[in-house]
Amino acid sequence: MHVDTRPRHHYVNRPARRAAWVVTSLMVSVAVWFLFFDGERPSDPWEVVLAVALPCAVIWTLIRTALAPYVGWDDEQLVVRNPFFTYEVPLSDVRLLGRAGRGGALEVESIGTVLPWAMTRSVFDGRRAGAARRELRHAVRRAAGTATTPGRRRFRVAWSDILLAPMLGAVAWAFMP
């Protein structure tokens, strides 16, 4: 029997995700076109390296900054997935920072200040983000009691980190004698 452990409420910035998917698709398409379908195939190995490395670096950046950020919560737990760290904390350990508890930053007792990257002000998704921030504020204010487990902060390692290898290889090759 599978038990669903995902938080009941969550927020992701949908317009940022859609734009990241479009740019990612374009980067892959241009690289494939340049490498395989262009009339003049790359003659220099450096052109091939750059045709692979640059799109990979851009795609990695888009995945980290637009596709991965996420905020989820239920009555007991808060999960904040930022570009480089994931925070899993009991909701009762969270305190609101900012003007009269209305700011976007959170103070977590065992960790410190946490900025929910996904909930930053958005021109295109402002209403949804505002509603999600409001729901999270109400959930934090309702949370009572003391936490049975301390909050955790983990460095995020994902499959997408392999996309850095071509760029790091290109940088190493550029500085080889």
N, C-alpha and C positions, 0 to 999 in steps of 0.2 A: 504494500500500500504506500503510495506516494503522499507525503505531507507537504503542502505548499508553504514554503517559508518566506515567500516574497512579502514585502510590506504592502499593506492595504492601499495606501496612498502613495503616489509618486509623481515626479515632475521631470521632464526632459524638455529641452528647448527644441521644439519640432522644426521651426524655420531654420535654425542653425544646422540641425541634422540633415534636413533636405538639401540645403545649399552645399553642405559638405559631401553628400552623396553625389550631387551633380558635378562638383569640381573633381571629385575622385574619379568618376566615370570619364570625364573629359581628359584628365591626366593620363589615365590608362589608355584611352583611345588614341591620343596623340602619340604616346610612346610606341604603341603597337604599330600605328601607321608609319611612323618614322623608321622603325626597325625592319618592318616586313613588306610594306606595301608602297612605299615611296619609290618613285622611278629611280632615283639615285640612292642606292643603298649606302649606309655609312662606310666610308673607306678607312677611316682611322679608328683604332680601338678606343681612343679617348672619347670619340663621339658616341660609341655604344655605351661606354661606362656612364657618361653623363645622361644619355637617353633613358637609362634605367635608374640611376642614382637620384636625380632631381625629382622625378615623379614619386619615387618611394619616400623621399624626405618630406615632400608636401603632403602626401597621403598620410604618413605617420603623424604629422602635425595636426591634420584635420581630424584624424581618429581621436587623438588625445584631447583636443580642445573643443570639438563639436559633437562627436559621436559618443564618447565615453561618459561625459559628465551626467550625473543622475542624482536625484535626491528622493529617497523613499522612507516612509515612516508608517508605523501603526501605533497602537496605544502604548506600547512598551519600548520599541526600538527605533532608532534613527540610523539610516545608512546614507552617507554622503560619498559619492564617487567623484573625485576631482581628477584633473589630468594626471597627477603623479601619486596621489594618496587616496586610500579608501578608509573612511571612518565608520566604525560600527559602535554605536554608543547607546546606552539606555536613555530613554527620553527623559527620565527623572534627573539625569545629570546635566541636562542642557539648560542653559540660561540665555535669554535673548539679549543681544547688545544693540545699541543704537538709541535713537530718540524714543524714549518712553517704551522700550521693548519692541519697536517697530523696524529696527534695522535688519539687514540681511545677514549679519555675522552672528555666529553662535559661540557661546563660551561653554566648553565642555570641561567638567570638573577634573577629569583625569588626563586631559590632553592639552587644553588651552583653547585658543581661538580657532574656529573652523569657519571658512568662507565657503558656502555652497555655490560652487562655480556655475552649476546649471541654472541657478535662480537669479543670476545677475539681471539687471534691468535690460529689457529687450524692447526695441521699437516695434518689432513685428509680432511678438508674443507677450506683450505687456499685460493684457488682461488675464491670461492663463497663469502667468508667473505671479501676478499680484494675488490671484485667488489661491494659488498653491502656497505662497508665503503666509497668507492669512490663515489657511487651514493648519499649516505647520505651527504658527504662533499659538493658535487655539489648542492644538495637541500638546505643545510644550507647557502651556499654562494649566491644562487638565492633568498632566502627568503628576502623580503623587508617589510618595514612598521613597525608599532608598533602593538603589540598584543592587542587585545580587551579584552582578559581574561588572568589572570595570570596562570602560570603553577601550577600543582597540584602534590603532592607526597602523595601517599596513602600506608599504610601498607597492604600487601597482606594477605588476609585470604581466604583460599580455602577449598574445600571439603576434600582435602588430609590431612589437618591438624588433622583430626580425627585419622589418622594413628599413631599419637604420643601418644594417650591414652594408648594402651597396653604397650608401653615402659615406660611411666610415672608410670603406675600401677605396673609394674615389679620392678622399682626402689623403689617405696614406699614400696612394699612388702618385698624387700630385706633388708630394714632397719627397718622393724617392729620388735619389741622385741619378 
